[in-house]
Amino acid sequence: MILWPRSQHLCAATTQWLAPLREGRRFHVAPTNLREAPTTFRSSTGSAVRTAPRSTDFDRLSGINHADDKLDDVTTAVAHTFAELVGVNRCAVFMRDNADESFRVRTWLAETDYTGHLRGMVNGEDPFTTEILNRREPVVIADSLSDPRVAQHYEISRRCGVHSMLGLPLTYGDEVIGLAFLDDVGKSTQFSGEQLNRAVQFATVCGVALEQSRALEDSLGEMLNWRRDAMQHRQLLTAAEHLDELIRNRSVTTRDFALAGTAVLGRPVEIVDATWHVVAHAQPRCSESRRIGQLSDERVRSHAKVQPLLNRAIRDGQPCVIPPLPALGVDLRCLVAPITSDQNTLGHIIVHESGRPFSAFDHRTVSSIARRAGTAPCGSSGSGTRAQLDRNAWLAAALQDVPTADGTTLSAAGLPPGPYVLCVLGGIGIRSVPQPARELVEAMTFEVTGNGTACFTEHDNRLVALLPVQSDVTSVIDGIRPLVERAAAESYSLQRLTLAVSRPFDSLSSCLRAHDEAQQVLRAVRCFENPEIPRVISADDLGASLAFLSSADVAEARRFALAYAGPVLQQANHHELLTTLRAFLGFRNVVRCARTLGVHENTVRYRLSKIESLTGQDLLNDTDTQVRASLAVQVLRMTGDCPW
């Protein structure tokens, strides 16, 4: 056992306590001089009382189980023994806080918790407690409803059933280390000389026990804090070496910095760009999955308690702690550190509180990670932190149609040449982007690009991602769909979300048009509200009917579709007929349609002729009929009457 300087002075005086503690036995402290010496104190009437303790009483009050070395166990045993010796049914033990010298409730004995009211009556500065501390003797309140020392707390006394009370100091040497308050609920108690004598003797004994237990607890706490700090410093050195290695190899990503912060601090970490949109997120496995902070909300950043702190952090380049703002949806504190490069603010690292306050180590760690993130160069693949932040800032500007959002900055940031697709993640009644959606988009960009060379931002309460397409769009969607399906199954907040994918485009100047196209896909999904519609749907899936489906009245659109394909739906094999019709309208060629469906050409011709006979329309030669049939099939797909 290592004893720190604060507790070393206790060793000589409490040697007889340590041996039983090491052996895990019940301690029994019975100094000869204390057992034999009579005790003198003043009763509530002011007369001196001088009695000698009985050996049997001393044996009872000194039998406290001290095997676990826990201060809470000792104070609980003290409260129980006090109540038994004095003959009352309620007791509260206060301990002095070494930080601010105030007295705080450590334990209580009663049928119900009354400590909240008791704090209002006795807090170390009230007349009752002040008299106890000044006299260093027991003080009796005979009638708490009329005694001037507690008269100002009449309502509390009446509510808690306090009629009389005994307060006495718990001392160690010349220092008062605690206070004990005893009373009977709902009735007055005339504390006799014998009761007071036992209370004084036990207060002397338990003062030694409490101080020894607190010293051991403080020593153990300091040792554990030292071990925790040492372990955290080792983790920080390991994470720093890993980041430095990635930086040297020019393969570091924004997510690497977020993961490093979470691994060292054990807290949720976010990295936002200059527009305060989240570009990377990491969260410990055991922490809550809900989104804690809302700094992406302009209302929060512009709050009078937040904006000055952020401005000072940017000016000084030092982290700041943002207080909780429950009225604006920020439930816990967060630690914010700016990411700077050449006097320019590229973004911020946000560390969310997770059950414990921020320490100096947290500040040093987030500063170290932010400094590395700001100085990390762009890799050959454009995977550096600055490149990622530049890409996301460019996309945010492009979606707002800012004139300076050209392709030069984006190309310099490392995005490979086109073609590209734009993905929009949104849903019905979604007012804010849930955190699982951000994690999904992060995973999606890495799945498609392999090295994270993509960009995404938040726009109109939806996440928008720009992805380079190295192959056809179908393979991209096939790679994304399992991620979306799995995320929707694991998170309730994603069950109503849909990922809309635009048509491929080569020029970055078409980004805004592609965004409008993906928005049309989402509007079409919202109009029809069919649960059979895939969670990942592209503009190519809806074809030329996209504009019609995104703005049509569902009832009228279905009537239009049934006017053409109603007889087909009445057939037993209508799924085969509609699937063949859709494939033929996509190719306008019987041979290619047959290859796609894996059937013979004559089978396709037979099915098409069957559709013509049922509808009375020339499907093979009439262009207008083909357009009507295409619209009808798309409507039936959206309503669920036709296989997707």
Buried (B, 14 or more C-beta within 10 A) or exposed (E): EEBBEEBEEBEEEBEEBBEBBEEEEEBBBEBEEBBEEEBEBBBBEEEEBEBEBBEEBBEBBBBBEBBEBBBEBBBBBBBBBBBBBBBBBBBBBBBBEEEEEEBBBBBBBBEEEBBEBBBEBBBBEBBBBBBBBEEEBBBBBBEBBEBEBBEEBEEBBEEBBBBBBBBBBBBBEEEBBBBBBBBBBEEBBEBEEBBBBBBBBBBBBBBBBBBBBBBBBBBBEBBEEEEEEEEBBEBBEEBBEBBEEBBEEBBBBBBBBBBBBBBBBBBBBBBBBBBBBBBBBBBBEEBBEEBBBBBBBEEBBEBEEBEEBBEEBBEEBEBBBBEBBEEEBBBBBBBBBBBBBEEEBBBBBBBBBBEEEBBEBBBBBBBBBBBBBBBBBBBEBBBBBBBBBBBBBBBBBBBEEEEEBBBEBBBBBBBBEBBBBBBBBBBEEBEBBBBBBBBBBBBBBBBBBEBBBBBBBBBEEBBBBBBBBEEEBEEBBEBBBEBBBEBBEEBEBBEBBBBBBBBBBEEBEBBBEBBEBBBBBBBBBBBBEBEEBBBBBBBBBBBEBBEBBBEBEBEEBBEBBBEBBEBBBEBEEBEBBBBBBBBBBBEEEBEBBBBBBEBEEEBBBEBBEBBBEBBEBEBBEEEEBBEBBBBBBBBBBBBEBBEE
